Amino acid sequence: MPVEVTDRYIRIRIQNPKQFIRFRTKTLGKGIKAIIGFRKGGGSQIQSLLFDKKRWTVKEARKWVKEHDMQISETVVKMAIVDWYLQEKFGCDECV
């Protein structure tokens, strides 16, 4: 899992972004955001996780990903799909 550190975030890449045609960001809470990637043929997955540098160290972020890897994937992706649908259908950013 490649790690990139910016001014604000620690980004941990889960999947190559070239596999996706569009993206959506979903806040998980506690200084963590998931970047959800949507494939052209259908389906979606977590592409990256962003950890707020004010709350997380690289070591803590890596540990969190290792501990939560499969537990968050399906739930977060489903929530992002619902958010996307509501945005497309009703023009609502925070409907849920």
N, C-alpha and C positions, 0 to 999 in steps of 0.2 A: 504494500500500500504506500504509494508515494505521498510524501508530506511536503506542503508548501506553506511557508510562513510569510504573511503580509503584515502591514501596519496594524490591521484590526483582527485578523483571523488566522487560525491554524486550519488549513484545508487538508483533509485526508481523502485522497481519491480512492473510491471503491471500484469504479468501472471507467473505462476509457470514454471520454466525452464524444469521440467520433462515432460511437455506436448509436447515438441519439439524434433526433431531429429537432426537439424542443425541450425546454427545461422549466421547472417550477420550483420555487423555494418554499419550504414548509418549516416553520419554527417548531422545534421540539420542546423548547423551554430550557431553563438553566444554562443559557448561553450557547445552545446548540441549534444549528439549522441543517436541514437535509436538502440537498439539491436532487430533485427527482428528474430523471431522464425518461423521455417517451420515445419509443422506437417507431419507425415508419410503418412497419407491418403490424403494429399493435404491441401492447405490453409496456411495462414501465418498471424501473428499478431505481434504487438510490445510486446516484452517480458519485456524489461527494458529500462529506459532512464538514460543516464549518463550525469551529469552536472559537468563541470570543476569547481573545488573548488576555482580557482583563480578569477572566474567571478560570482559565485553563492553561496548563503548561503542555508542551508537546508530549511529555511522558504520560500525563493524566489523560490526554485526548486519545492516545494510542490504546491505553488500558481500557478506556470506556468503549471504544470501538470493538475491541477484542471481546469484552464482556457482553455487549449488547448486539453484536452483529446480526444474527438471524432474528432475534426477538422483535426488532423495530421495523424490519424491512417491509413486511406485508401491511402492517397497520399504517405506517407512514405513507406508503404508496397509495393505499385506498383513500386516506384523508386528502392527499393531493389531488387525486382524480375527482373526488367530490367537490373540492374547492374550484378546480378548473371548470367542471360542469356548471356550477353555480355562476361563476364569472361569465362564461360563454352564454348561458341561458338568460341570466338576469342582470348582468353587469355589476355584480356585487363582489367586492374584494374580501369582505369579512362577513359573509352570510352565516357561517356556521358558528 
